[in-house]
Amino acid sequence: MEKSRDDERIKEIQKSAQPCFQCGICAASCPVFRVAPEFNPRLAVDEVIRTGKVEVTGREWSCAYCLMCEQRCPMGVALSEILMDIKNLSAHDGKVPASIVEMMDVIRYTGKVSQASTSSKRKREELGLPDLPAPDVEEVQKIFELTGAIDRLARYREAEVEPE
């Protein structure tokens, strides 16, 4: 992505954040903020509105994308989408936490983020649901290759960014 495209995207983010009047309902609703107050979704929006700039800190990766902020926002600000855009800009700048890079490697080599727990397998069985299908790891690796994700992972490893 070119710098001009980044600037264009930042303007779009600022426009979508404009209705926010900083009531704080997003932060109060955020399960991540409750346990990690250094991640404050309201402040991410505030920065965009005030300066027209996106501060890429690494903390944006803490968003769990649970959508609670969007569901409770009285102004309908799509904060989780804004945070996803900030993550994309962060990745473009090479600022991806090591934990995310490790998770991407796990997906690349296993086709999934984690194994299904014994309790979830038991619950599926109790509900009469079929076993989860095994991922096609070759297909996942092909997607990584065709999308350039392997090269990006190598660049992210070089940067080794951790949230502030």
N, C-alpha and C positions, 0 to 999 in steps of 0.2 A: 504494500500500500504506500502510495506517495504521500509526502507531507501535505500537499494541497487537499488530498482526499481525507487525511486525518483532520485538517482544519474544517473541512466541510462537515465531517461527521460530528465534530465537537459543536459546531453551530446547530446541528440537528438535535444533539443531546440537550444543549442549552434551551432550545425552543420547547422541547418536550418537558423540561423541568420547570419552565417558567410559571405554571400555575401554582407551584408549591409556595405556601406562605409560612413554612417552617413551624408547623404546629407540633411536630415531634411524634405524631402517632406512629409513623413508620419505625422509629427507633424503639418506642414502647412495645410495638408488636413483634419486633425482630428477636427470634430465639437466639441468634448468634450474638447480638448485642448484650443480651442478658448474661452470657457467660464470658464474652470477650468485648468489654466496653470500648476497646481501642478501635473496633469496627462500628462506626456510627453511620448508618445509611443517610441520615438527615444531613450530616456534614458533607457527604459526597455530593449531594444535590446543591447544598449551599455554595460550595466551591465553584460549581459550574455556573450557577446563577450569578454570583457576585463577580467572578473574574472572566467567565467565558472560556476558562481553561479547565482541563481535566488533569487533576493531580494523580499521577500514577505512583502509588506507594507500595503496592503489593498487598495492602489490606483488602483491596476490592475482591481478592480471591476468597475471602472468608464468607462471602454471601452464599447461603445454602440454596438460593433460588426457590424458597418455599412459597413465595408470592403473598405472604401475610401483609407486607407493606402495601402492596397494590390493592389487596382486598379491603384494607381499612382506610386508605387514603381518601379524605373527603373531597379532594380535588381531582382524583382519578389519575394521578401521576403514575406512570408505569416505571416505578423505581427499579424493579428487578431487571427490566429491559435496559434501563440506563446503566445499571451496574454491569450488565453483560457487555454493553458497548465499551464501558471503561476497561473491563477485562480484555476485550479484543484489542483495544489501543495499548494496553499494558503488554500483551503478548507481542504486538507489533514492535514495541520498544525493547523486546527481549526480557521483560520483567515477569517471569513466571516462577513461582515458588518451587523449590525442589520437590516438595510433596506432590504437587500437580504433575510435574514431569515424571515422577515415579509411578503415579497412578496411570498416566498415559502409556508408560512402558508395560504395566501390568495388562492394560487393555490390549495393547499391541500383541503381546505374546500369549494371552489366555482368552481374549475375546470378551472379557467381563472385568468389572472393577473388583468384585470379591465373590467368594463362593457363597451359595445359599446356606443359611444356617440349618442345623438339624431341626430346630423348632419350626422354622418356616417350611421345611420339607414335610415335617409331621403334620402341620396345619393344612398344607395343600392336600395331603393324603386324607385327612379327616373331612375335608370339604369335597372330596371326590375329584380334585383337580389333577390333571396329568402332570408328570414330571416336567420340569422346565427343559426346553430343548438345549442341547449343547451348542455353543456358538461355533461357527465355521471360522476357525482361527486363520486359515489361509486367506479367506475372503477379507477378514479384518486387516491382515497384513498387507493385502493388495490395496485396500482403501488408504492405509497409511502411506504406502509407496506412491500411489497415483495423486494423492492430495499434497504431497510434499511434506507431510507431517514428520517423516523421519529426519529430514534436514532441519526442520524447525526444532525438533527435540534436541538435536545435536547443538544448535545455537543456544537453546535455553540452558542446557547443561553447562555450557561455557560461562554463561552469565551468573549462574547460581544465586538467584535472588530469593531472599526470605522476606516475609512481611515485616514492616517496621514496627 
